[in-house]
């Protein structure tokens, strides 16, 4: 059992912003995590799409440890090799031109918003600053990225928000063009809305939206904080849609367990943010960059194909399972719509040694990309039983 001292310390000294499960995790080996009581858990959440290659990955540890022994931190007033090599690799793999490094997905999105507004202001003058986003979106928890988030449930208690954001329904090209005609700096989307239920945007809508943005010289910002870094079976999810965004943001899985965000700029905005226009004390920290390099180097075609195959395997194993309504997502970013309560299913899985996530009324799966088939099969048997049990209780 979890130590009462740990619970008391947490409850006494940490802000009560999380509804925690009664488990203290103390170590991990790949896709397995272990509690303070020695109990073993199969990890189907990877720290919410962060631990790309699972816990205590040897290659990642080696890369990070080597950098720790050389240089832990220096400000961005100086050059460092890991940061430069990471930026070059991101640009070479995506076709983007420049990168700004930060510490999180919210910060990466803040940077994208600033760049889009400056690009528009530089070219068209003041007033053309609106950022269009989609209802159901989630772009972060800062005041500005909450304003960008298209969910009313996140807008309580924290007003006033940063102005200049408009939310439209996903798939509504008429509403999009209406806003574009007024003059907008950017259209910002998650191609798969993870937090609101792993909702995949329609491919025709995305392509047509891209064309409209080009028509009105409005930047297309692709928020890949959760979908990026191999999660969907492509290096970045936009590749599944056959488009090239103007700005791409990412974080989570890029660092493999260390905090790093990246905002990648295409041709239009490559030089928009000049000296003094943006900054980050820790962004592109040598240690975080070394960890990210270790991750990015191993996201090759073979692994990405395995991600797709494992995603299909999950769906095939759960298809026809009593209690399952439908699936959504791509690769190893999967939402399972269930007849029972998703939170109850997550709790039951926890009791039986499997960690899953929820997203609204769905069970959400974000396992390490290299999860062994044997462990995945074992975890799905437990998940299946939990889904069936939850559906039966609701009858």
WOJOCOR-V526207 format. One record per residue. RES is the residue in one letter. PHI is phi in degrees with one decimal (* if undefined). Layout:
BEGIN
res->RES phi->PHI
res->RES phi->PHI
END
This chain:
BEGIN
res->X phi->*
res->X phi->-65.3
res->X phi->-64.2
res->X phi->-62.3
res->X phi->-63.0
res->X phi->-66.2
res->X phi->-62.4
res->X phi->-64.9
res->X phi->-62.6
res->X phi->-62.8
res->X phi->-65.3
res->X phi->-81.3
res->X phi->-114.9
res->X phi->-105.3
res->X phi->-54.0
res->X phi->-80.2
res->X phi->-94.2
res->X phi->-124.7
res->X phi->-92.5
res->X phi->-84.2
res->X phi->-77.1
res->X phi->-81.0
res->X phi->-134.8
res->X phi->-106.9
res->X phi->-87.9
res->X phi->-120.5
res->X phi->-161.1
res->X phi->-150.9
res->X phi->-139.3
res->X phi->63.7
res->X phi->-90.8
res->X phi->-112.5
res->X phi->-121.2
res->X phi->-129.3
res->X phi->-85.2
res->X phi->-64.5
res->X phi->-91.9
res->X phi->87.8
res->X phi->-68.3
res->X phi->-99.7
res->X phi->-128.7
res->X phi->-86.1
res->X phi->-91.9
res->X phi->-108.8
res->X phi->-124.2
res->X phi->44.4
res->X phi->64.3
res->X phi->62.3
res->X phi->67.1
res->X phi->-101.4
res->X phi->-80.1
res->X phi->-53.3
res->X phi->-111.3
res->X phi->80.1
res->X phi->-88.4
res->X phi->53.8
res->X phi->-64.2
res->X phi->-64.9
res->X phi->-64.1
res->X phi->-65.0
res->X phi->-60.6
res->X phi->-62.1
res->X phi->-65.4
res->X phi->-68.2
res->X phi->-63.4
res->X phi->-61.2
res->X phi->-71.2
res->X phi->-57.3
res->X phi->-77.7
res->X phi->-104.0
res->X phi->-158.8
res->X phi->-80.1
res->X phi->-157.6
res->X phi->-148.4
res->X phi->-73.3
res->X phi->-80.3
res->X phi->-80.1
res->X phi->-128.6
res->X phi->-86.9
res->X phi->-137.8
res->X phi->-64.6
res->X phi->-58.0
res->X phi->-64.8
res->X phi->-63.5
res->X phi->-67.8
res->X phi->-66.5
res->X phi->-60.9
res->X phi->-62.6
res->X phi->-66.7
res->X phi->-61.6
res->X phi->-67.0
res->X phi->-64.9
res->X phi->-80.2
res->X phi->-111.2
res->X phi->84.5
res->X phi->-72.9
res->X phi->-103.3
res->X phi->-141.1
res->X phi->-135.0
res->X phi->-114.7
res->X phi->-101.0
res->X phi->-134.4
res->X phi->-115.0
res->X phi->-161.4
res->X phi->-67.4
res->X phi->-60.7
res->X phi->-67.0
res->X phi->-61.4
res->X phi->-71.0
res->X phi->-57.7
res->X phi->-61.6
res->X phi->-62.3
res->X phi->-63.9
res->X phi->-60.7
res->X phi->-63.4
res->X phi->-63.2
res->X phi->-68.5
res->X phi->-69.7
res->X phi->-56.8
res->X phi->-66.1
res->X phi->-65.8
res->X phi->-61.7
res->X phi->-91.3
res->X phi->-119.5
res->X phi->91.1
res->X phi->-66.5
res->X phi->103.8
res->X phi->-98.7
res->X phi->-115.8
res->X phi->-63.1
res->X phi->-110.5
res->X phi->-93.4
res->X phi->-129.6
res->X phi->-103.7
res->X phi->-63.2
res->X phi->91.7
res->X phi->-78.0
res->X phi->-141.8
res->X phi->-120.8
res->X phi->138.3
res->X phi->-116.6
res->X phi->-74.7
res->X phi->-59.9
res->X phi->-73.7
res->X phi->-72.8
res->X phi->-68.1
res->X phi->-62.8
res->X phi->-73.3
res->X phi->-68.7
res->X phi->-94.1
res->X phi->-136.2
res->X phi->-59.7
res->X phi->-62.3
res->X phi->-91.3
res->X phi->-102.5
res->X phi->-82.0
res->X phi->82.0
res->X phi->-113.9
res->X phi->-67.0
res->X phi->-83.5
res->X phi->-95.8
res->X phi->-58.6
res->X phi->-80.0
res->X phi->95.5
res->X phi->-121.3
res->X phi->-127.6
res->X phi->-111.6
res->X phi->-120.9
res->X phi->-73.4
res->X phi->-61.4
res->X phi->94.4
res->X phi->-93.7
res->X phi->-68.3
res->X phi->-63.9
res->X phi->-64.7
res->X phi->-62.9
res->X phi->-65.3
res->X phi->-58.8
res->X phi->-71.2
res->X phi->-64.1
res->X phi->-64.7
res->X phi->-74.5
res->X phi->99.5
res->X phi->-135.0
res->X phi->-76.7
res->X phi->-160.0
res->X phi->-115.8
res->X phi->-116.8
res->X phi->-138.0
res->X phi->-99.2
res->X phi->-67.3
res->X phi->-128.0
res->X phi->-80.5
res->X phi->-70.7
res->X phi->-64.2
res->X phi->-89.6
res->X phi->127.0
res->X phi->53.3
res->X phi->-92.7
res->X phi->-88.9
res->X phi->-70.9
res->X phi->-63.9
res->X phi->-64.1
res->X phi->-64.0
res->X phi->-61.2
res->X phi->-63.4
res->X phi->-63.9
res->X phi->-67.6
res->X phi->-63.9
res->X phi->-61.1
res->X phi->-63.7
res->X phi->-64.7
res->X phi->-62.7
res->X phi->-65.5
res->X phi->-61.5
res->X phi->-101.2
res->X phi->50.6
res->X phi->-107.4
res->X phi->-69.1
res->X phi->-102.4
res->X phi->-101.3
res->X phi->-105.3
res->X phi->-84.5
res->X phi->-111.1
res->X phi->-59.0
res->X phi->-100.9
res->X phi->-80.7
res->X phi->-81.0
res->X phi->62.4
res->X phi->87.2
res->X phi->-59.3
res->X phi->-98.2
res->X phi->94.8
res->X phi->-123.9
res->X phi->-57.5
res->X phi->-132.5
res->X phi->-63.4
res->X phi->-57.7
res->X phi->-64.1
res->X phi->-70.2
res->X phi->-107.5
res->X phi->67.5
res->X phi->-123.3
res->X phi->-128.6
res->X phi->-66.5
res->X phi->-81.2
res->X phi->-137.5
res->X phi->-123.3
res->X phi->-114.4
res->X phi->-155.0
res->X phi->-167.5
res->X phi->32.6
res->X phi->-66.7
res->X phi->-61.8
res->X phi->-83.8
res->X phi->66.0
res->X phi->133.5
res->X phi->-107.7
res->X phi->-78.1
res->X phi->-154.1
res->X phi->-123.7
res->X phi->-139.0
res->X phi->-115.0
res->X phi->-104.2
res->X phi->-110.0
res->X phi->-84.2
res->X phi->-55.1
res->X phi->-63.4
res->X phi->-111.3
res->X phi->-55.4
res->X phi->-115.0
res->X phi->-64.9
res->X phi->-95.0
res->X phi->-87.8
res->X phi->-55.9
res->X phi->85.7
res->X phi->-84.6
res->X phi->-160.8
res->X phi->-170.0
res->X phi->-158.8
res->X phi->-63.1
res->X phi->-99.9
res->X phi->-59.4
res->X phi->74.3
res->X phi->-46.2
res->X phi->-54.7
res->X phi->-68.5
res->X phi->-62.3
res->X phi->-65.9
res->X phi->-63.7
res->X phi->-63.5
res->X phi->-65.9
res->X phi->-60.5
res->X phi->-60.6
res->X phi->-68.4
res->X phi->-63.2
res->X phi->-61.4
res->X phi->-96.6
res->X phi->-85.6
res->X phi->-96.8
res->X phi->-60.3
res->X phi->-63.1
res->X phi->-65.6
res->X phi->-63.2
res->X phi->-66.9
res->X phi->-64.9
res->X phi->-61.1
res->X phi->-61.6
res->X phi->-63.9
res->X phi->-66.3
res->X phi->-61.8
res->X phi->-67.5
res->X phi->-63.9
res->X phi->-58.2
res->X phi->-64.6
res->X phi->-67.6
res->X phi->-68.2
res->X phi->-96.6
res->X phi->-63.1
res->X phi->81.1
res->X phi->-69.5
res->X phi->-60.5
res->X phi->106.2
res->X phi->-98.4
res->X phi->-89.0
res->X phi->-163.3
res->X phi->-122.2
res->X phi->-145.4
res->X phi->111.6
res->X phi->-141.3
res->X phi->55.2
res->X phi->-103.1
res->X phi->-125.6
res->X phi->-125.9
res->X phi->-109.9
res->X phi->-118.3
res->X phi->-79.6
res->X phi->-123.2
res->X phi->-80.2
res->X phi->-81.8
res->X phi->-92.0
res->X phi->-58.1
res->X phi->-66.7
res->X phi->-65.8
res->X phi->-64.3
res->X phi->-60.8
res->X phi->-65.9
res->X phi->-67.3
res->X phi->-62.0
res->X phi->-57.6
res->X phi->-59.1
res->X phi->-98.4
res->X phi->93.1
res->X phi->-133.2
res->X phi->-101.5
res->X phi->-124.2
res->X phi->-113.2
res->X phi->-126.7
res->X phi->-145.7
res->X phi->55.7
res->X phi->-96.3
res->X phi->-114.2
res->X phi->-82.5
res->X phi->-116.1
res->X phi->-114.8
res->X phi->-140.4
res->X phi->-70.5
res->X phi->-53.4
res->X phi->-65.6
res->X phi->-104.5
res->X phi->-56.1
res->X phi->-64.0
res->X phi->-60.3
res->X phi->-62.3
res->X phi->-68.7
res->X phi->-61.7
res->X phi->-62.4
res->X phi->-61.9
res->X phi->-65.4
res->X phi->-68.2
res->X phi->-62.9
res->X phi->-67.9
res->X phi->-61.6
res->X phi->-60.1
res->X phi->-61.5
res->X phi->-67.1
res->X phi->-66.4
res->X phi->-63.1
res->X phi->-62.1
res->X phi->-67.0
res->X phi->-66.8
res->X phi->-66.0
res->X phi->-64.9
res->X phi->-82.0
res->X phi->-76.1
END
